[in-house]
Amino acid sequence: MDKQKILSQCNAICKNTLMETLDIEFIDVGADFLTAKMPVNSRVHQPDGVLHGGASVALAESVGSAASYIFLDTDSFAIRGLEISANHTRSKVDGHVFATARFLHKGRTTQLWEIKITDEEERLISICKLTTIALKKNT
């Protein structure tokens, strides 16, 4: 696995997308995970100055979708999100959050991802589950 090549490709496809708007950067990849970071600042705050849950969910879906691109056969299949859920356990005012996606289930048709969002001290901020589906591409 060429780690730097994969991360460069993931970051390159973020141009002119929500991921670029939220300043999401893919920073680590391994045999069974993908990690990205996002700054926590006024651009992703709720009106009361804490990390918006919607920004956390956007981060989680971005990492889960990119992990699907890496770990599934995207030459033959289009991967689409079916459902995402999130539980927010801690608020965050500034700094960065880190989202790591790992498979809970890797089926031929559906996949279940667990995405943990943590802070710099590895405290859990949110935990998300993303269900994706692999749809055969028309050739």
Solvent accessible surface area in square Angstrom, and as a share of the most:
residue,aa,sasa,rsa
1,M,139,0.62
2,D,83,0.43
3,K,87,0.37
4,Q,122,0.54
5,K,117,0.49
6,I,31,0.16
7,L,11,0.05
8,S,68,0.44
9,Q,80,0.35
10,C,1,0.01
11,N,43,0.22
12,A,61,0.47
13,I,93,0.47
14,C,7,0.04
15,K,125,0.53
16,N,142,0.73
17,T,48,0.28
18,L,97,0.48
19,M,44,0.20
20,E,80,0.36
21,T,87,0.50
22,L,18,0.09
23,D,78,0.41
24,I,10,0.05
25,E,79,0.35
26,F,6,0.03
27,I,61,0.31
28,D,44,0.23
29,V,5,0.03
30,G,12,0.12
31,A,94,0.73
32,D,79,0.41
33,F,40,0.17
34,L,0,0.00
35,T,15,0.09
36,A,0,0.00
37,K,54,0.23
38,M,0,0.00
39,P,20,0.12
40,V,5,0.03
41,N,55,0.28
42,S,92,0.59
43,R,145,0.53
44,V,6,0.03
45,H,47,0.21
46,Q,65,0.29
47,P,147,0.93
48,D,109,0.56
49,G,25,0.24
50,V,34,0.19
51,L,14,0.07
52,H,84,0.38
53,G,18,0.17
54,G,38,0.37
55,A,11,0.08
56,S,1,0.01
57,V,39,0.22
58,A,20,0.16
59,L,0,0.00
60,A,0,0.00
61,E,63,0.28
62,S,12,0.08
63,V,0,0.00
64,G,0,0.00
65,S,53,0.34
66,A,8,0.06
67,A,0,0.00
68,S,1,0.01
69,Y,107,0.41
70,I,40,0.20
71,F,36,0.15
72,L,29,0.15
73,D,73,0.38
74,T,31,0.18
75,D,131,0.68
76,S,35,0.23
77,F,61,0.25
78,A,22,0.17
79,I,27,0.14
80,R,141,0.51
81,G,43,0.42
82,L,102,0.51
83,E,117,0.52
84,I,46,0.24
85,S,50,0.32
86,A,33,0.25
87,N,100,0.51
88,H,98,0.44
89,T,82,0.47
90,R,114,0.42
91,S,76,0.49
92,K,24,0.10
93,V,85,0.49
94,D,93,0.48
95,G,30,0.29
96,H,61,0.27
97,V,0,0.00
98,F,48,0.20
99,A,0,0.00
100,T,28,0.16
101,A,0,0.00
102,R,105,0.38
103,F,50,0.21
104,L,98,0.49
105,H,93,0.42
106,K,119,0.50
107,G,17,0.17
108,R,228,0.83
109,T,77,0.45
110,T,52,0.30
111,Q,2,0.01
112,L,52,0.26
113,W,0,0.00
114,E,41,0.18
115,I,0,0.00
116,K,91,0.38
117,I,0,0.00
118,T,29,0.17
119,D,3,0.01
120,E,90,0.40
121,E,124,0.56
122,E,146,0.65
123,R,99,0.36
124,L,64,0.32
125,I,3,0.01
126,S,1,0.01
127,I,51,0.26
128,C,1,0.01
129,K,103,0.44
130,L,1,0.01
131,T,34,0.20
132,T,1,0.01
133,I,34,0.17
134,A,13,0.10
135,L,83,0.41
136,K,142,0.60
137,K,81,0.34
138,N,155,0.80
139,T,173,1.01
